[in-house]
């Protein structure tokens, strides 16, 4: 009898995650027929179907759903065996798969990667930008070593380390520069531009303004902070952005920036990783690098904010 191999498990896991043979094959860097053969072979070994094959999509059978959960645990444990070996290296070396939320990545990564290369030249950083929930899912399933997110994430299986705080900055048209800075209550009466759903910064901005996620029709959304700032420059409304983003996003936009009244809204940026990872000590050193990069970002922001 043919034994179940790690190849079988990894290919089936990709299929269970994507729900599509083509996407699963792409994620594994193999052809779709090759992946299909491996999944079929796994089903023959088990003597039962794992997948219901439709014309356009697949569904896991009840056995497939239960099997997928166990497979993910097995793959995570195998990956952590590799992490155990990496943890024995001194100084730090090897691949670092680190996720970063979109409202942090463009402003923190350049300084982070530069400082990391100076302190730990043998580390191979592999950053991935995605919204918080996607990063947490990838972290829990072993596809990331750590993630830089806004805290808290409140996931019991993850270690959270706070690194630095940053304020929210008001961006408004240049002709408003000499006007009093509006309070949270006043912002509710203005056309406030927000990130689209899925971004934690959107929820934090709504919370500061004491607004629900169900927005009036005259409020507008954007896919990135750059889009929001350019919309303000076009005279469409006002927006809030993280302090670290101000030097980058306002550089080519005709806008004014100002700090909000006390108590000013802020968020805590930190790193999270699995409590079970053997890389905890190494990741604590990485967290120090992230903290230093954040402080550099705050210093740059001071020069452009009134």
C-alpha positions as CSV (number, residue, x, y, z in Angstrom):
1,X,0.0,0.0,0.0
2,X,1.3,3.4,-0.9
3,X,2.0,5.6,2.1
4,X,0.7,9.1,2.5
5,X,3.4,11.6,1.7
6,X,4.1,15.2,2.7
7,X,3.5,16.0,-1.0
8,X,0.0,14.5,-0.7
9,X,-0.7,16.6,2.4
10,X,0.6,19.9,1.0
11,X,-1.3,19.6,-2.2
12,X,-4.5,18.7,-0.5
13,X,-4.1,21.5,2.0
14,X,-3.7,24.0,-0.9
15,X,-6.8,22.7,-2.5
16,X,-8.8,22.9,0.7
17,X,-7.6,26.5,1.3
18,X,-8.3,27.8,-2.2
19,X,-11.3,25.6,-3.2
20,X,-10.0,25.5,-6.7
21,X,-7.6,23.1,-8.5
22,X,-6.1,25.8,-10.7
23,X,-5.4,28.2,-7.8
24,X,-4.1,25.4,-5.6
25,X,-1.7,24.3,-8.4
26,X,-0.5,27.9,-8.8
27,X,0.2,28.2,-5.1
28,X,2.2,25.0,-5.2
29,X,4.0,26.0,-8.4
30,X,2.9,22.8,-10.3
31,X,0.5,22.0,-13.1
32,X,-3.2,21.5,-12.4
33,X,-3.2,17.9,-13.7
34,X,-0.2,17.0,-11.5
35,X,-2.0,18.3,-8.4
36,X,-5.2,16.5,-9.4
37,X,-3.3,13.3,-9.7
38,X,-1.8,13.7,-6.2
39,X,-5.2,14.4,-4.6
40,X,-6.8,11.5,-6.4
41,X,-4.0,9.2,-5.2
42,X,-4.5,10.4,-1.7
43,X,-8.2,9.6,-1.9
44,X,-7.4,6.1,-3.2
45,X,-5.0,5.5,-0.3
46,X,-7.7,6.6,2.2
47,X,-10.4,4.6,0.3
48,X,-12.9,7.5,0.5
49,X,-13.5,10.8,-1.4
50,X,-12.2,14.0,0.1
51,X,-13.5,16.3,-2.6
52,X,-16.8,16.7,-4.5
53,X,-15.8,17.8,-8.0
54,X,-18.2,20.2,-9.7
55,X,-18.0,21.9,-13.1
56,X,-16.8,25.2,-11.7
57,X,-15.9,24.6,-8.1
58,X,-15.1,21.9,-5.6
59,X,-16.5,21.1,-2.1
60,X,-14.9,19.1,0.6
61,X,-16.7,16.1,1.8
62,X,-17.4,15.7,5.5
63,X,-14.3,13.5,5.6
64,X,-12.4,16.1,3.6
65,X,-13.3,18.9,6.1
66,X,-12.1,16.8,9.1
67,X,-9.0,15.7,7.2
68,X,-8.1,19.3,6.2
69,X,-8.1,20.4,9.8
70,X,-5.7,17.5,10.8
71,X,-3.5,18.1,7.8
72,X,-3.0,21.8,8.7
73,X,-2.0,20.8,12.2
74,X,0.5,18.2,10.8
75,X,2.0,20.7,8.3
76,X,2.3,23.4,11.0
77,X,4.2,20.9,13.2
78,X,6.5,19.9,10.4
79,X,7.2,23.6,9.6
80,X,8.0,24.2,13.3
81,X,10.6,21.4,13.1
82,X,12.4,23.5,10.6
83,X,11.9,26.5,12.8
84,X,13.6,24.6,15.6
85,X,16.7,24.2,13.5
86,X,16.6,27.9,12.5
87,X,16.3,28.8,16.1
88,X,19.6,27.2,16.9
89,X,21.5,29.6,14.5
90,X,23.4,32.4,16.0
91,X,23.5,35.1,14.8
92,X,20.0,35.2,13.3
93,X,19.9,33.7,9.8
94,X,17.6,32.3,7.2
95,X,14.1,33.1,5.9
96,X,11.9,35.5,7.7
97,X,8.2,35.4,6.5
98,X,6.7,38.5,8.0
99,X,3.3,40.0,7.3
100,X,2.5,43.7,7.4
101,X,-0.8,45.5,7.3
102,X,-1.3,48.0,4.3
103,X,-1.5,51.1,6.5
104,X,2.0,50.3,7.9
105,X,3.9,48.5,5.1
106,X,4.8,51.4,2.7
107,X,6.0,53.6,5.6
108,X,7.8,51.1,7.8
109,X,9.3,48.4,5.5
110,X,12.0,50.5,3.9
111,X,13.6,51.5,7.3
112,X,12.9,48.0,8.7
113,X,14.5,46.1,5.9
114,X,17.5,48.4,5.8
115,X,18.1,48.2,9.6
116,X,17.6,44.4,9.5
117,X,20.2,44.0,6.8
118,X,22.7,46.0,8.9
119,X,22.1,44.1,12.1
120,X,21.4,40.6,10.8
121,X,22.9,40.3,7.3
122,X,22.2,36.6,7.0
123,X,18.4,37.0,7.4
124,X,16.4,36.7,4.2
125,X,13.2,38.9,4.7
126,X,10.1,37.8,2.9
127,X,7.5,40.6,3.7
128,X,3.8,40.1,2.7
129,X,1.3,42.9,2.7
130,X,-2.4,42.0,3.6
131,X,-5.2,43.1,5.8
132,X,-5.1,41.9,9.4
133,X,-7.5,39.0,9.2
134,X,-5.6,37.5,6.2
135,X,-2.3,37.9,8.1
136,X,-3.7,36.2,11.2
137,X,-5.1,33.3,9.2
138,X,-1.7,32.8,7.4
139,X,0.1,33.1,10.8
140,X,-2.1,30.5,12.4
141,X,-1.7,28.1,9.5
142,X,2.1,28.4,9.5
143,X,2.5,30.5,6.3
144,X,4.0,33.4,8.2
145,X,6.5,33.5,11.0
146,X,5.2,36.8,12.4
147,X,3.0,39.8,11.5
148,X,3.1,43.6,12.2
149,X,-0.4,44.7,13.0
150,X,-2.4,47.1,15.1
151,X,-3.0,45.7,18.5
152,X,-4.9,44.0,20.1
153,X,-5.8,41.0,17.9
154,X,-7.1,39.0,20.9
155,X,-6.2,35.6,19.5
156,X,-5.3,33.3,22.4
157,X,-2.8,31.2,20.4
158,X,-0.7,34.3,19.5
159,X,1.9,36.3,21.4
160,X,1.4,40.0,21.2
161,X,4.3,42.5,21.7
162,X,3.5,46.2,21.6
163,X,6.2,48.2,19.8
164,X,5.1,51.9,19.4
165,X,2.1,54.1,19.4
166,X,1.2,56.5,16.6
167,X,-1.5,59.2,16.4
168,X,-4.1,59.7,13.7
169,X,-3.5,62.9,11.6
170,X,-6.2,65.0,10.0
171,X,-5.7,65.7,6.3
172,X,-7.8,68.5,4.8
173,X,-7.7,71.0,1.9
174,X,-4.9,73.6,2.0
175,X,-7.5,76.5,2.4
176,X,-8.5,75.0,5.7
177,X,-5.0,75.2,7.2
178,X,-5.8,78.3,9.3
179,X,-9.2,77.1,10.5
180,X,-9.6,75.5,13.9
181,X,-9.0,71.8,14.0
182,X,-12.4,70.1,14.2
183,X,-13.3,67.8,17.1
184,X,-14.5,64.2,16.7
185,X,-18.1,65.5,16.9
186,X,-17.5,68.0,14.1
187,X,-15.9,65.4,11.9
188,X,-19.2,63.5,11.9
189,X,-20.7,66.4,10.1
190,X,-18.0,66.6,7.4
191,X,-17.5,64.4,4.4
192,X,-15.0,62.0,5.9
193,X,-13.1,59.8,3.5
194,X,-12.4,56.3,4.8
195,X,-10.6,53.1,3.7
196,X,-12.8,50.3,2.4
197,X,-14.1,47.5,4.6
198,X,-11.5,45.0,5.8
199,X,-8.9,47.6,7.0
200,X,-8.6,47.9,10.7
201,X,-7.7,51.6,10.4
202,X,-11.1,52.2,9.0
203,X,-12.7,50.8,12.1
204,X,-10.4,52.8,14.4
205,X,-11.3,56.0,12.6
206,X,-15.0,55.3,12.8
207,X,-14.6,54.5,16.5
208,X,-12.9,57.8,17.1
209,X,-15.7,59.7,15.4
210,X,-18.3,57.5,17.2
211,X,-19.8,56.5,13.9
212,X,-21.2,53.1,13.0
213,X,-19.8,51.0,10.1
214,X,-23.1,51.7,8.2
215,X,-22.1,55.0,6.6
216,X,-24.3,57.7,5.1
217,X,-24.3,57.9,1.3
218,X,-22.2,61.1,1.2
219,X,-19.2,59.4,2.9
220,X,-16.7,58.0,0.4
221,X,-14.2,55.1,0.5
222,X,-10.8,54.4,-1.0
223,X,-8.6,51.4,-1.4
224,X,-5.5,53.0,0.0
225,X,-4.3,55.9,2.1
226,X,-2.7,57.4,-1.1
227,X,-6.1,57.4,-2.7
228,X,-7.7,59.1,0.3
229,X,-5.1,61.9,0.4
230,X,-5.4,62.5,-3.3
231,X,-9.2,62.7,-3.0
232,X,-8.7,65.4,-0.3
233,X,-6.4,67.2,-2.6
234,X,-9.2,67.2,-5.2
235,X,-11.5,68.9,-2.7
236,X,-13.7,65.9,-2.1
237,X,-13.5,65.9,1.7
238,X,-11.2,65.3,4.7
239,X,-9.6,62.1,6.0
240,X,-7.5,60.6,8.8
241,X,-4.2,58.9,8.2
242,X,-1.6,57.3,10.6
243,X,1.2,59.7,11.6
244,X,3.8,57.6,9.9
245,X,2.1,57.9,6.5
246,X,2.1,61.7,6.5
247,X,5.6,62.4,5.0
248,X,5.0,60.0,2.2
249,X,1.3,60.6,1.3
250,X,1.3,64.4,1.6
251,X,4.5,64.9,-0.4
252,X,2.8,65.2,-3.8
253,X,-0.6,66.3,-2.7
254,X,-2.0,69.8,-2.2
255,X,-3.3,69.3,1.4
256,X,-2.7,70.6,4.9
257,X,-2.1,68.3,7.9
258,X,-2.8,68.9,11.6
259,X,-2.9,67.1,14.9
260,X,-6.4,66.5,16.3
261,X,-7.5,68.0,19.7
262,X,-6.7,66.2,22.9
263,X,-7.5,63.4,23.6
264,X,-5.9,62.5,20.3
265,X,-6.8,59.2,18.6
266,X,-3.9,56.8,18.3
267,X,-3.2,53.1,17.7
268,X,-0.6,50.7,19.0
269,X,1.5,48.9,16.4
270,X,3.0,45.6,17.5
271,X,4.2,42.2,16.4
272,X,2.4,38.9,16.8
273,X,3.6,35.3,16.4
274,X,2.4,31.8,17.4
275,X,3.1,31.0,21.1
276,X,4.2,27.5,20.0
277,X,6.9,28.7,17.6
278,X,10.5,27.8,18.4
279,X,11.6,31.2,17.0
280,X,10.3,33.3,19.9
281,X,13.8,34.5,21.0
282,X,14.7,35.4,17.5
283,X,11.4,37.2,16.9
284,X,12.0,39.3,20.0
285,X,15.2,40.6,18.3
286,X,13.2,41.3,15.1
287,X,10.7,43.2,17.2
288,X,13.4,45.5,18.4
289,X,14.3,46.3,14.8
290,X,10.6,47.1,14.0
291,X,10.5,49.4,17.1
292,X,13.5,51.3,15.9
293,X,12.0,51.6,12.4
294,X,8.8,53.0,13.9
295,X,10.7,55.6,15.8
296,X,12.4,56.7,12.6
297,X,9.0,57.0,11.0
298,X,7.7,59.2,13.9
299,X,10.7,61.5,13.6
300,X,10.1,62.0,9.9
301,X,6.5,62.8,10.5
302,X,7.3,65.6,13.0
303,X,8.7,67.6,10.1
304,X,5.4,67.8,8.2
305,X,2.7,67.9,10.8
306,X,1.5,71.3,12.2
